[in-house]
C-alpha cells in the first residue's frame, strides 16, 4: 500500500491540510475581519477570495524553498518572532479594550456598523493577510520546514493540501458567519468575543515568545 501513488499523494496532502488548519484556526485579526464581513454580508466573496489568495502566495513561497532558507537565519527568526509577538500583543490589548467599551451590547450591532466600500474592504483584506507578522512566523517557521521534509514529488501534494485548507477555511468562515447571528444578537456577545479573542492573542504571544525568544 505504501507504494500506491494515491496513498503517497494522500499522506502529504492530508498533512498539509491538517497542519494549515491547526495554524489558522486561532481567532486572530484576519479571521475576525473575515467573520465580520460575513456577518455584514458585504463583499463576502471578495473578502474570502483575497484572504485565501494572499495566504496561498505566502504558503507557496514558504513550502517552495524560501521558508527553509529563511528559517535557517537566526536574525530572520528573531525579527519575525519579535514582530509577531508585538502584533499579537497589540491586537490582544485592543480587543480587551473593545470588550470594555462593548459591555452590554450585542456583537451584531457593532458588526452591522457603517458599511465599507469595495476599495476599503479590498485594502483591509490585503492588509490583514500581508501585514500580519504572525502569519509569516507560522507559515515560514511551521509550514515551510514541515513541507521540506517530504520528497519533491510529494511536496507538491503537501502544498495542495495547505492551499485547499486555506480556501475551505476562509470561504467557510465568511459564508458560515450568517448562522451565528442569533448568538451574536445576545447581550454582551460582542464583549465576550472581544475578550476571548484578546486573551487568546495575548496567550499566543507569550507562547510564541517562550518558544522562540526565551
ROPANU-478997 format. One record per residue (C-alpha): residue number from 1; x, y, z. Coordinates in Angstrom, 1 decimal, padded with zeros to 4 digits. Last residue first. Example, Ala and Ser with C-alpha at 12.3 -4.5 7.8 and 13.67 -1.06 7.14 Angstrom:
REC seq     xx     yy     zz
REC   2  013.7 -001.1  007.1
REC   1  012.3 -004.5  007.8
END
This chain:
REC seq     xx     yy     zz
REC 214  013.3  032.7  025.7
REC 213  012.8  034.1  022.2
REC 212  011.5  031.3  020.0
REC 211  009.2  029.1  022.1
REC 210  008.6  031.3  025.0
REC 209  007.9  034.3  022.8
REC 208  005.5  032.4  020.7
REC 207  003.7  031.0  023.7
REC 206  003.5  034.5  025.2
REC 205  002.1  036.0  022.0
REC 204 -000.4  033.2  021.7
REC 203 -001.7  033.9  025.2
REC 202 -002.1  037.6  024.3
REC 201 -003.9  036.5  021.1
REC 200 -006.2  034.2  023.1
REC 199 -006.8  036.8  025.8
REC 198 -007.9  039.3  023.2
REC 197 -010.1  036.9  021.2
REC 196 -011.9  035.8  024.3
REC 195 -012.5  039.3  025.5
REC 194 -013.5  040.5  022.0
REC 193 -016.0  037.6  021.6
REC 192 -017.5  038.1  025.1
REC 191 -017.7  041.9  024.7
REC 190 -019.6  041.5  021.4
REC 189 -021.9  038.9  022.9
REC 188 -022.7  041.1  025.9
REC 187 -026.4  041.0  025.2
REC 186 -027.4  038.3  022.7
REC 185 -027.6  039.3  019.0
REC 184 -024.4  037.5  018.3
REC 183 -025.9  034.1  019.2
REC 182 -028.7  034.5  016.7
REC 181 -026.3  035.9  014.0
REC 180 -024.0  032.9  014.1
REC 179 -025.6  031.2  011.0
REC 178 -024.6  034.3  009.0
REC 177 -020.9  033.6  009.6
REC 176 -020.9  030.4  007.5
REC 175 -020.3  032.3  004.3
REC 174 -017.1  034.0  005.6
REC 173 -015.8  031.3  007.8
REC 172 -016.4  028.5  005.2
REC 171 -014.8  030.7  002.5
REC 170 -011.8  031.4  004.7
REC 169 -011.3  027.8  006.0
REC 168 -012.0  025.8  002.9
REC 167 -009.9  028.1  000.7
REC 166 -006.9  027.9  003.1
REC 165 -007.3  024.1  003.7
REC 164 -007.2  023.5 -000.1
REC 163 -004.0  025.6 -000.3
REC 162 -002.4  023.6  002.6
REC 161 -003.4  020.3  000.9
REC 160 -002.1  021.5 -002.4
REC 159  001.2  022.4 -000.7
REC 158  001.6  018.9  000.8
REC 157  000.7  017.5 -002.7
REC 156  003.5  019.4 -004.3
REC 155  005.9  018.3 -001.5
REC 154  005.2  014.7 -002.5
REC 153  007.2  014.9 -005.8
REC 152  009.9  016.9 -004.1
REC 151  010.4  014.4 -001.2
REC 150  008.7  015.5  002.1
REC 149  010.6  017.1  005.0
REC 148  010.5  020.3  003.1
REC 147  006.8  020.7  003.8
REC 146  007.5  020.7  007.5
REC 145  010.1  023.4  007.2
REC 144  007.7  025.6  005.2
REC 143  004.5  025.0  007.2
REC 142  006.0  025.8  010.6
REC 141  008.6  028.5  010.5
REC 140  007.7  030.2  007.3
REC 139  004.0  029.9  007.6
REC 138  003.5  030.4  011.3
REC 137  006.0  033.3  011.5
REC 136  004.7  034.8  008.3
REC 135  001.1  034.8  009.6
REC 134  002.3  036.3  013.0
REC 133  003.8  039.2  011.1
REC 132  000.4  040.3  009.9
REC 131  000.9  042.8  007.1
REC 130  000.0  040.5  004.2
REC 129 -003.3  039.0  005.2
REC 128 -004.8  041.7  007.4
REC 127 -003.6  044.3  005.0
REC 126 -004.9  042.6  001.9
REC 125 -008.3  042.1  003.4
REC 124 -008.3  045.8  004.6
REC 123 -007.4  047.1  001.1
REC 122 -010.1  045.0 -000.5
REC 121 -012.7  046.1  002.1
REC 120 -011.8  049.8  001.6
REC 119 -011.9  049.5 -002.2
REC 118 -015.3  047.8 -002.2
REC 117 -016.9  050.3  000.1
REC 116 -017.4  050.0  003.9
REC 115 -020.8  049.9  005.5
REC 114 -021.1  051.7  008.9
REC 113 -021.9  049.2  011.7
REC 112 -023.5  045.8  011.3
REC 111 -020.6  044.3  013.2
REC 110 -021.2  046.6  016.2
REC 109 -024.8  045.7  016.5
REC 108 -024.2  042.1  015.7
REC 107 -021.9  041.8  018.8
REC 106 -024.8  042.6  021.1
REC 105 -024.2  045.3  023.6
REC 104 -023.9  045.2  027.4
REC 103 -020.1  045.7  027.5
REC 102 -018.9  047.0  024.2
REC 101 -016.4  049.5  025.6
REC 100 -014.8  047.0  028.0
REC  99 -014.6  044.4  025.2
REC  98 -013.0  047.0  022.8
REC  97 -010.2  047.5  025.4
REC  96 -009.7  043.7  025.6
REC  95 -009.6  043.6  021.7
REC  94 -007.0  046.4  021.6
REC  93 -004.9  044.6  024.2
REC  92 -004.9  041.5  022.0
REC  91 -004.3  043.5  018.8
REC  90 -001.1  045.0  020.3
REC  89  000.0  041.8  022.0
REC  88 -000.4  039.8  018.8
REC  87  001.5  042.3  016.7
REC  86  004.3  042.7  019.2
REC  85  004.7  038.9  019.5
REC  84  004.7  038.6  015.7
REC  83  007.3  041.3  015.2
REC  82  009.5  039.7  017.8
REC  81  009.1  036.3  016.1
REC  80  009.8  037.8  012.7
REC  79  013.0  039.6  013.9
REC  78  014.3  036.6  015.9
REC  77  013.7  034.1  013.1
REC  76  015.1  036.4  010.5
REC  75  018.3  037.1  012.5
REC  74  018.7  033.4  013.3
REC  73  018.7  032.6  009.6
REC  72  018.0  028.9  008.9
REC  71  014.3  029.6  008.8
REC  70  015.0  031.9  005.9
REC  69  016.2  029.2  003.6
REC  68  013.7  026.6  004.5
REC  67  010.8  029.1  004.2
REC  66  012.1  030.4  000.9
REC  65  012.0  027.0 -000.6
REC  64  008.7  026.4 -002.3
REC  63  007.0  025.5  001.0
REC  62  007.4  029.0  002.3
REC  61  006.8  030.8 -001.0
REC  60  003.8  028.7 -001.7
REC  59  002.4  029.4  001.8
REC  58  002.8  033.2  001.4
REC  57  001.1  033.2 -002.1
REC  56 -001.7  030.8 -000.9
REC  55 -002.3  033.1  002.1
REC  54 -002.8  036.1 -000.2
REC  53 -005.2  034.1 -002.4
REC  52 -007.3  032.8  000.5
REC  51 -007.7  036.3  002.1
REC  50 -008.4  037.8 -001.3
REC  49 -011.0  035.2 -002.1
REC  48 -012.8  035.2  001.3
REC  47 -013.0  039.0  001.4
REC  46 -014.0  039.3 -002.3
REC  45 -016.7  036.6 -001.8
REC  44 -018.2  038.3  001.2
REC  43 -018.3  041.8 -000.3
REC  42 -020.9  042.8  002.2
REC  41 -022.9  040.2  004.2
REC  40 -022.3  042.1  007.4
REC  39 -021.9  038.8  009.2
REC  38 -019.5  037.6  006.6
REC  37 -017.6  040.8  006.7
REC  36 -017.2  040.4  010.5
REC  35 -016.0  036.8  010.2
REC  34 -013.4  037.7  007.6
REC  33 -012.2  040.5  009.8
REC  32 -012.1  038.3  012.9
REC  31 -010.2  035.7  011.0
REC  30 -007.6  038.2  010.0
REC  29 -007.3  039.7  013.5
REC  28 -006.8  036.3  015.2
REC  27 -009.3  033.7  016.3
REC  26 -006.8  030.8  016.1
REC  25 -007.8  028.3  013.4
REC  24 -005.0  029.3  011.0
REC  23 -002.2  027.1  012.3
REC  22 -004.2  024.0  013.1
REC  21 -006.0  024.3  009.7
REC  20 -002.6  024.6  007.9
REC  19 -001.3  021.4  009.6
REC  18 -004.4  019.5  008.8
REC  17 -004.4  020.3  005.1
REC  16 -000.6  019.9  004.7
REC  15 -000.6  016.5  006.4
REC  14 -003.6  015.4  004.5
REC  13 -002.0  016.2  001.2
REC  12  001.3  014.7  002.3
REC  11 -000.4  011.4  003.1
REC  10 -002.9  011.5  000.2
REC   9 -000.3  011.6 -002.5
REC   8  001.7  008.6 -001.5
REC   7 -001.6  006.7 -000.9
REC   6 -002.7  007.6 -004.4
REC   5  000.6  006.5 -005.9
REC   4  000.4  003.1 -004.1
REC   3  003.9  002.0 -003.0
REC   2  002.9  002.3  000.7
REC   1  000.0  000.0  000.0
END
